[in-house]
Amino acid sequence: MVRARKTIKTKKDFQGSVMRFGAMLGFSLGSLLAAMQADARDAFGPDTALFVYPVAVILGPLAGYFIGGFFEKGVSNLFSSAFFGSGGGSTGPQHSQGDTLLQQAEYEQAAEWFAGKYRSDPEDWRAQARLVEILGSHFDDEERLVGEKNRLLKAEKVPEGLWCRTAFEVAAYREATDRPKEAILIYRMLLERYPEDRDAGLARERLQALGFDKALMP
């Protein structure tokens, strides 16, 4: 089993940065145009140029930055609500609050969100699978990871391939940590549930290696 990483990675919001830059550029150009018009008309008297240009150069980019950030957040929330809803039910957790936390590299909060999602809706095996994925990719806690994999094995409607792969990984971990009886139970469960799966052959080999009676195998 590959040991997972625990390091936290930073991830830049490229889309938000582009939107803010565009807003800053637009407000800067607009402010300069307004300043040029005011200067041409001497709107504030003979010293108009001394007043309007510094204001345009300073306030234009600042206004663009903050308004661009506000606009980006509003559009993102509107798009999420219109197309993906606010969650609930047993629909897949993609484009959810948990995914938003992942995009922001808030891995602990994302893991807690998917864990809570599965606890509140045990039929949503996808949420549990995402939790397992997060723990395996961003944390170095194999015992916790295996515990959540074991929980995934108890979920309903988990696809055969994912279930068998998870079962074999859990059994292999139990075997590697000197818990052969637990490993045997999981290998036998895999054979009883999906005897024709490709992992079933590996499970039979491991059972033989652990001294389990071949005659008792499915």
N, C-alpha and C positions, 0 to 999 in steps of 0.2 A: 504494500500500500504506500502510495506516495505521500510523504509528509507535507501537510498543508503549510501555507505561509501565514504569518501573523502580522506582517508589516502592513501598515496602512498606506495606501497610495493616494496621492492627490490627483484630482481629475479636473481640468479646466472646462468651464462651460463655454465652448466655442460659439454656439449659437447666440447665447446671451451677449458675449463680447462683441460679435459682429453687429448685433442690433444696437448696442450702446454706442459703438463707434459711429454707426450710420446716423444715429440721432444727434450725437455730438457734432458731427460734420455738418449736418443739415442746419442745426440751430446756430452753429458758428457762421455759416455762410449767410443765413437769414439775418443774423444780428449785424454782420458787416454791411450787408445791403441796406438795412435800415439806418445804420450809422452814416453811410455815404449819402443817403437821401436827406437825412437830417442836416448833415454838414453842408450839402449843396444849397439847402434852403435857409441855412443859419437859424434853425428852429429854436435854438437856445441862446441866440445872440452871437456876437463875433467869436466867442470862445467855445463854440459848439464842438469843434473837432477835438479840443482837449478833454471834453467830457464824454462824448459818445463813443469814441474808438476804444478807450480803455474799458469802458463798461461792456461794449460788445465783445471784446477779446476775452474778458474774464467771465462774464455771466453766460455768454452763448454756450461754451463747452460744458459749463457746470449744469445749466438747465438741460442740455441734451443728455448728459450722463444720467441724471436722476429720472428724467421723464422716459428715457430709453429703458432703464431698469424697471420702472413701473409698468411700462407698456409690455415689456417682455414677460413679466410675471402674469399680467392680466391675460395676455393671449394664451400663455401656457395653461393657465387654469381653465380658461374658457374652452380650449381645445380638448383638454382632458375630460371635462364634465360633459361636453357635447358628444364625444365619441366613445368614451370608456366608462362613463358613469362614476359613481362614488363608491363602488365596491359592493360587497354583500353577495349572498348566494354562493353557488359552487362554480362560478366562472373562474377562468384562469387568472392568476394574479398579475398578469403582465400590464404594464402602464399603470400600476397602482401606486399607492403611497410608498410601499416597500421598494418598488423599482426606482422611485424618485430618490429615496434615501441611498440606494445603491449608486445612482449616478452622482450623488454628492459625496460618495466615499464614506458615508455614515454606516459602516458595516454592522456595528453592534446594534444600532437602532433598527436597521433593516432586518437583522436576524430576529430581533424581538417582535417586529411587526408580522413576519411570516409565521413565527411560532404562535402568536396570538390569533392569527387568521385561521390556522389549522385547529387550534383549540376551540374556537367559536364555531367552526364548520368542519367537523371531522370527515365529511365527504369530499372536501377539497384537498385531495392528495397532492395536487400540484404545489400548494403552498408549503407542504412538508418537504416535498422534493426540492423546492427552491431554498428552503432553510438548510437542507443537507448540502446543497451546492455552495451556499455562502460560507458555511462552516469549513468545508473542504478547501475553498479557494482563498480565504482570508484569515483563517485562524489556525493556531497550532495546538489544538486540544483534541487529540484522537479519541479520548474516552467520551467526551461530549458528542463528538461527531458520530461515533458508533452508537451511542444511545439514541440519537435522532434517526439514524439509519434503521435501528431496531423498531422505532416508532413508525417509520415509513412502512416497514413490513406488515404492520398491523392495520394500515389504512386500507380502505376499500377501493376497488377498481384501479389499482396500480397496474400499469401495463406489464405483461409477462416479462419482457426483456429487462425492464428496470427493476422489477421485483427480484428476479433471479440474480442479477448482477449485485444488487444490494445485499441479498441473503448470503451470497458467496463471500462478499467483502467482510460482512459481520462475522461469519463463521471463521474466516481466515484470521481475523483479528483476535477472536477468542482463542484460537489455536496458538497463535504467536505469543499470547500473554498467559500461557500455561493454564488455560481453562478448557481442556479437551472435551469434557462432558457437555459443556454448553455448545461447543463447536459441533459435536456429533448431533445434538438435537436440531440445530439449524440445517446441517447438511441433510439429515433425514427429512426435515420438513420440505426442503427444496425438492428432494427426490419424490416425495409423496404428492406434492402439488404440481410440479412440472417435470415428470420423468423423462420427457423427450427433449427438453431444452438442452442447448449445447453445454451449459454449465453443470447439467446433471452428471455428465460423464466425469467432470473434474471432481464433483462432490463424491461420486463413488470411489474415485482414486484416493481421496483424502480419508474417507471412512475406512478403507482397507489399511491405509497407512496408520490409522489410529487404532487398529485392531478390532474394528466393529465386525460382527459376524456377517459375512457376505450373503449367507442364506436368508438373512432378514431384510435385505435390501429389496426395494420394489423392482 
